[in-house]
């Protein structure tokens, strides 16, 4: 049953506050292999994070990268409504669509956001997976804009796993979170399906190289 009206607003406000409190109990370690923490913004990027690590990303980006404005691609499904509202409450813009089946409107909007100097964040195996399988949308976006892709990962010292298609990860309170910012990955232009598939697999491999616990 869809929750609407004041009940929805109350639920979103409560969830936002609970997530903030929960996130502040955690201990963070930033493994910044790209060297962007507290550095002037010299270019914008397409950030890529696996869907099962999505829970804390808005909090982490706002706390450790406050100088970088950004937008997130959120599923246009009913389940994505709550995530979109929470993302906006952290001060980020939202584009509705699927990273696995990115429509022309979402691709154009993300391209315009990148050209305006904002970063964008995608979960390239979302919204329905398979887990850790990179969809084609992020490759199309990188080729269209020329923006490099920055893989991001978060590893937890202790967590729960939800019984979902991606075994969604929820860190236990007071656990340690290691945020890994990978090296920028340039997606090459392609002219054949085989070349495109090679680029898709190359980026997928780069993202998986940061993953320690599947």
WOQUISUL-V457905 format. One record per run of one state. SS is the DSSP state (hx for helix, st for strand, lp for the rest). FROM is the first residue (numbers start at 1). TO is the last residue. If there is no record, write none. Layout:
ss=SS from=FROM to=TO
ss=SS from=FROM to=TO
This chain:
ss=lp from=1 to=4
ss=hx from=5 to=24
ss=lp from=25 to=26
ss=st from=27 to=32
ss=lp from=33 to=45
ss=st from=46 to=49
ss=lp from=50 to=50
ss=hx from=51 to=53
ss=lp from=54 to=56
ss=hx from=57 to=64
ss=lp from=65 to=69
ss=st from=70 to=74
ss=lp from=75 to=78
ss=hx from=79 to=89
ss=lp from=90 to=92
ss=st from=93 to=96
ss=lp from=97 to=103
ss=hx from=104 to=115
ss=lp from=116 to=118
ss=st from=119 to=122
ss=lp from=123 to=136
ss=hx from=137 to=145
ss=lp from=146 to=148
ss=st from=149 to=156
ss=lp from=157 to=158
ss=st from=159 to=161
ss=lp from=162 to=168
ss=st from=169 to=171
ss=lp from=172 to=175
ss=st from=176 to=185
ss=lp from=186 to=192
ss=hx from=193 to=208
ss=lp from=209 to=214
